[in-house]
Amino acid sequence: VFFVIDSNDRKRITLATGDLIDLSKKLSSRSSLSILIFIAMNKQDLSTSFKIEGFNVILTLPKTKSDE
């Protein structure tokens, strides 16, 4: 699964985080297979974009049953 986040839209980062957590939960509950989620952050070239280091904290996903 590819999940793209607009790193220049700070207001939607929280919304995207919630969507990503919901997606992760749905995928883990529907399949016994591990499904990778690739997170791409576009617009990193803009000086006003949210930097990658900040995403490490904000986009921390909860552990799924396969991680435990």
C-alpha positions in Angstrom: 0.0 0.0 0.0 1.3 3.4 -0.9 0.2 6.3 1.3 1.1 9.8 0.2 1.1 12.7 2.5 1.3 16.4 1.5 4.1 17.5 3.8 3.3 21.2 3.1 -0.3 21.0 4.4 0.2 21.1 8.1 -3.5 21.2 8.9 -4.1 17.8 7.2 -1.2 16.0 8.7 -3.3 15.1 11.8 -6.1 13.9 9.5 -3.7 11.8 7.5 -2.3 10.3 10.7 -5.8 9.2 11.7 -6.4 7.8 8.3 -3.1 5.9 8.3 -3.9 4.4 11.7 -7.4 3.3 10.6 -5.9 1.8 7.4 -3.3 -0.1 9.4 -5.9 -1.5 11.8 -8.2 -2.6 8.9 -5.4 -4.3 7.0 -4.2 -6.1 10.1 -7.6 -7.3 11.1 -8.5 -8.6 7.6 -5.5 -10.6 6.8 -3.1 -12.9 8.5 -0.4 -11.8 6.0 1.9 -8.9 6.7 1.0 -6.0 4.5 3.6 -3.2 4.1 2.5 0.4 4.0 5.0 2.7 2.2 4.6 6.3 3.3 5.7 9.0 0.8 6.0 12.6 1.9 5.8 14.9 -1.1 6.8 18.5 -1.4 9.8 18.1 0.8 11.7 20.5 -1.5 9.6 23.4 -0.2 11.1 25.5 2.7 7.7 25.6 4.4 7.1 21.8 4.4 7.0 19.7 7.5 10.3 18.0 7.8 10.9 14.2 7.9 12.2 14.3 11.5 8.8 15.6 12.7 7.0 12.7 11.0 8.9 10.2 13.0 7.0 11.4 16.1 3.6 12.3 14.5 3.2 9.2 12.3 4.0 6.6 14.9 1.7 3.7 14.3 0.4 1.5 17.0 1.7 -2.1 17.1 -0.5 -4.5 15.2 -1.1 -8.1 16.4 1.6 -9.3 14.0 4.2 -7.0 15.6 3.7 -8.4 19.1 
